[in-house]
C-alpha cells in the first residue's frame, strides 16, 4: 500500500511537470539550441555529453548550449550557459531546444514536442550490474514507469558494441535506433594518454614517474516503499597492503586515487587514513572521470561498468567484491558470474546474452588475501591477449572517433535531415 501511495504521488508530480512543459510550448523551438543534463542534474561537464558538446562546438560555433545543473557552482566553458535543474528550468529550456542530450533518465513528466530530438548517451555500455527488466523482481514498478516514459521519447541511444544491441532493449527498455558509434567519453582513452598522465600528476604534485591505481567503487542503491535511495558502505579493501604489493610487483612509487560514483560524490566526505598520508588523493568531485582514468596505471572496482573501459584502454583492471552473493540478491541479478566459489555462483552471462560465449576478462577477488595473490600472479601479456579476444567477441567500437560520429548525427537533426 505504501508503494502504491508513493507511485500515485510520483504520478501527480509528473502531471505537474508535464503541465509546465505544455505551458512552455507557447515559446518557439530555437533551431540552434541544445539542452544537456547529466546524472539527473547532479553531474557537471563530464561523461559522454561533454565530449559530444566539445565536438559540436568545434564544428558549429553558432550552436547554443544549455546545461541544466542542481549545483550552480559547477564550472563550464564560456560557450555553455548553465541553468537550474528545476521544474520550470527543465520545462522552458527543454521545450525550446531543438535537441536534448542526457546520460541518465529525463525527469519524470518531461514532454518532448514535435520537431525535437532526444539523444540518450547513457552512462554505461557493457556492465556488471543488471539494469531494467534484466533485474527481474528487483526492478520496481516506479523504476519501470520512469524508464518507460523516458525511453518512449528517445530518438536514439548511443552504444558501442553488438553486445549492447542484445542487452539494451531489456536493460534500457528501448527498441528504437541505436547509434553504434562507440562511447564518446572513451575517445580520451584511445591511443596516447601521456598528456592525461602528466596533467593528473601535476595537479596532485606527484613526480611524473609516479604510478597510480584508481579505486572506484560503485554506489549501493536500494528502495524502500518504492522510493530509491543511494548509500555507501565501509570498504574492506586494505589500501596500504595494496600499494605495497603493487610496488613489490611492478616497482616504482605507487599512489591511490579514490573515486566514488557521481551519484554519491556531491555528499561524499573525503576518505581519511593516516597510514596513507601522502599516498592517496581524492577525485570524487571531478566532473569528468575519464580525464582522470586516462592518467591511471591500474584500476580496481567492485561492480562499476568503467572497468570495461579501463580494460579497452589497456589499463590492468581487477574486481574486488567481498559481497558478491548478497549484492546479486539485492540487485536482482548480475550480468556475469563473479563468484570464485562454485557453491556461491550467482548468474552467468549466458542467461542474459546467450549468443555470446564469454568469460569476464578481469581477475576477481573476494577478500584482501585473494586480491594480493592474484596481483602477484598477474601477467600483463596474458591480460592484453584476453582483452583483445573479448573486444573482438562483443564487436566493440573503440577508435577515438565516437564524438565525431555522434556530432555528425546531431548536426543532421539540427537541420532536420
Residue pairs with C-beta under 8 A, 6 or more apart in sequence:
2 225
2 226
3 140
3 141
3 142
3 225
3 226
5 225
6 142
6 225
6 226
6 227
7 141
7 142
7 145
7 226
10 108
10 142
10 145
11 145
13 108
13 109
14 108
14 109
14 149
15 109
16 87
16 109
17 87
17 90
17 91
17 107
17 108
17 109
17 110
18 109
18 110
18 111
20 87
20 88
20 90
20 91
20 109
21 90
21 91
21 94
21 95
21 109
21 110
21 111
21 113
22 111
23 91
24 91
24 92
24 95
24 96
25 95
25 113
27 92
27 95
27 96
28 96
29 95
29 96
29 97
29 98
29 113
29 115
29 116
30 64
30 96
30 97
30 98
31 98
31 414
32 60
32 62
32 63
32 64
32 98
32 414
33 63
33 64
33 66
33 93
33 96
33 97
33 98
33 99
34 53
34 56
34 63
34 64
34 65
34 66
34 97
34 98
34 99
34 100
34 101
34 410
34 414
35 66
35 68
35 93
35 94
35 97
35 99
35 100
35 101
36 49
36 53
36 65
36 66
36 67
36 68
36 100
36 101
36 102
37 43
37 49
37 67
37 68
37 69
37 85
37 90
37 101
37 102
37 103
37 104
37 106
38 44
38 46
38 47
38 49
38 102
38 103
38 104
38 123
38 262
39 47
39 103
39 104
39 123
39 262
39 263
40 85
40 104
40 105
40 107
41 68
41 69
41 70
41 85
42 70
42 71
42 262
42 263
42 265
42 266
43 69
43 103
43 262
43 287
44 69
44 71
44 74
44 75
44 76
44 287
45 67
45 74
45 75
45 76
45 77
45 80
45 287
45 288
46 185
46 262
46 286
46 287
46 288
46 289
46 290
47 103
47 121
47 123
47 185
47 262
47 288
47 289
47 290
48 103
48 121
48 122
48 123
48 158
48 183
48 184
48 185
49 101
49 102
49 103
49 121
50 184
50 185
50 287
50 288
51 184
51 185
51 187
51 188
51 402
51 403
52 101
52 121
52 184
52 403
52 406
52 407
52 410
53 65
53 80
53 101
54 77
54 403
55 184
55 403
55 404
55 406
55 407
56 63
56 65
56 407
56 410
56 411
57 63
57 65
57 77
57 79
59 407
59 411
60 411
60 414
61 79
63 414
64 81
65 79
65 80
65 81
66 80
66 81
66 82
66 83
66 93
66 97
67 76
67 80
67 81
67 82
67 83
68 82
68 83
68 84
68 85
68 89
68 90
68 93
68 94
69 82
69 83
69 84
69 85
70 84
70 85
71 266
72 82
72 84
74 82
74 287
75 287
76 82
83 89
83 93
90 107
90 110
94 100
94 106
94 110
94 112
95 111
95 113
97 116
98 115
98 116
98 117
98 413
98 414
99 116
99 117
99 118
99 119
99 410
99 413
99 414
100 106
100 112
100 116
100 117
100 118
100 119
101 119
101 121
101 410
102 118
102 119
102 120
102 121
103 120
103 121
103 122
103 123
104 123
105 146
105 147
105 150
106 118
106 150
106 153
108 145
108 146
108 149
108 150
109 149
110 149
110 150
110 153
111 153
112 118
112 153
115 416
117 155
117 410
117 413
118 153
118 154
118 155
119 154
119 155
119 156
119 157
119 158
119 179
119 406
119 409
119 410
120 150
120 151
120 154
120 156
120 157
120 158
120 172
120 174
121 157
121 158
121 183
121 184
121 406
122 157
122 158
122 159
122 172
123 262
124 131
124 305
125 159
125 160
125 161
125 164
125 183
125 305
125 308
125 309
126 160
126 161
126 163
126 164
126 305
126 308
126 394
127 171
127 305
127 308
127 335
128 303
128 304
128 305
128 307
128 319
128 334
128 335
128 336
128 338
129 218
129 303
129 305
129 331
129 334
129 335
130 136
130 138
130 171
130 331
130 332
130 333
130 334
130 335
130 347
130 352
131 171
131 172
132 139
132 147
132 170
132 171
132 172
132 173
133 139
133 144
133 170
133 171
133 173
134 167
134 170
134 171
134 332
134 333
134 335
134 352
135 331
135 332
135 333
136 332
136 333
137 332
138 330
138 331
138 332
138 333
139 332
140 223
140 226
140 228
141 226
142 226
142 227
142 228
143 223
143 228
144 173
147 172
147 173
148 173
151 172
151 173
151 174
151 176
154 174
154 176
155 176
155 177
155 413
156 176
156 177
156 178
156 179
156 409
157 168
157 172
157 174
157 176
157 177
157 178
157 179
158 178
158 179
158 181
158 183
158 184
158 402
158 406
159 165
159 168
159 178
159 179
159 180
159 181
160 180
160 181
160 182
160 183
160 186
160 396
160 397
160 398
160 402
161 180
161 394
161 395
161 396
161 397
162 180
162 394
162 395
163 353
163 356
163 394
163 395
163 396
164 178
164 180
165 178
165 180
166 353
166 355
166 356
167 335
167 352
167 353
168 174
168 178
169 175
179 405
179 406
179 409
180 397
181 397
181 401
181 402
181 405
181 406
181 409
182 396
182 397
182 398
182 399
182 401
182 402
182 405
183 309
183 398
183 402
184 402
184 403
184 406
185 288
185 290
185 309
186 290
186 309
186 312
186 313
186 398
186 402
187 400
187 401
187 402
187 403
188 196
188 290
188 291
188 294
189 290
189 293
189 294
189 309
189 310
189 312
189 313
190 313
190 398
190 399
190 400
191 400
193 294
193 295
193 313
196 291
196 294
196 295
197 208
197 294
197 295
198 208
198 295
199 291
199 295
200 206
200 212
200 257
200 291
200 292
200 295
200 296
201 207
201 208
201 210
201 212
201 295
204 255
204 281
206 212
206 255
207 253
209 252
209 253
210 252
210 253
210 254
210 255
211 246
211 250
211 252
211 253
211 254
211 255
211 297
211 298
212 254
212 255
212 256
212 257
212 295
212 296
212 297
212 298
213 242
213 243
213 246
213 254
213 255
213 256
213 257
213 296
213 297
213 298
213 299
213 300
214 256
214 257
214 258
214 259
214 283
214 292
214 293
214 296
214 298
214 299
214 300
214 310
215 235
215 237
215 239
215 256
215 257
215 258
215 259
215 300
215 301
216 258
216 259
216 260
216 261
216 289
216 299
216 300
216 301
216 304
216 306
217 235
217 260
217 261
217 301
217 302
217 304
218 261
218 301
218 302
218 303
218 304
219 230
219 231
219 232
219 260
219 261
219 263
219 264
220 230
220 231
220 232
220 233
221 228
221 229
221 230
221 231
222 228
222 229
222 231
222 330
223 229
230 261
230 263
230 264
232 260
232 264
232 268
236 322
236 367
236 368
237 300
237 320
237 368
237 371
238 368
239 256
239 273
239 276
239 280
240 273
240 275
240 276
241 368
241 372
242 256
242 300
242 368
242 371
242 372
242 375
243 254
243 255
243 256
243 276
243 279
245 372
245 375
245 376
246 254
246 298
246 375
247 253
247 254
249 375
249 376
249 378
254 279
255 279
255 280
255 281
256 276
256 279
256 280
256 281
257 280
257 281
257 282
257 283
257 292
257 296
258 271
258 280
258 281
258 282
258 283
258 284
259 282
259 283
259 284
259 286
259 289
259 292
260 268
260 284
261 304
262 289
264 284
265 284
265 285
268 284
268 285
270 282
270 284
271 280
271 282
273 280
283 289
283 292
286 292
289 306
290 309
293 299
293 306
293 309
293 310
293 313
293 315
294 313
296 310
296 315
297 315
297 316
298 315
298 316
298 317
298 318
299 306
299 307
299 310
299 315
299 316
299 317
299 318
300 317
300 318
300 319
300 320
301 307
301 317
301 319
301 320
302 319
302 320
302 321
302 327
303 319
303 321
303 327
303 334
307 317
307 319
307 362
310 317
311 317
311 361
311 362
311 387
311 390
312 387
312 391
312 396
312 398
314 384
314 387
316 378
316 380
316 383
317 362
318 362
318 363
318 364
318 365
318 371
318 374
318 375
319 338
319 360
319 362
319 363
319 364
319 365
320 365
320 366
320 371
321 327
321 338
321 364
321 365
321 366
322 366
322 367
324 334
324 338
324 339
324 344
324 346
324 366
325 339
325 344
325 346
327 334
328 334
328 338
328 346
328 347
333 346
333 347
333 351
333 352
334 346
334 347
335 347
335 349
335 352
335 353
336 347
336 348
336 349
336 360
337 345
337 346
337 347
337 348
337 349
337 360
338 346
338 360
338 364
339 345
339 346
339 366
340 364
340 365
340 366
340 370
341 366
349 356
349 358
349 360
350 356
350 357
356 393
356 394
357 393
358 390
358 393
358 394
361 383
361 386
361 387
361 389
361 390
363 374
363 378
365 371
365 373
365 374
391 398
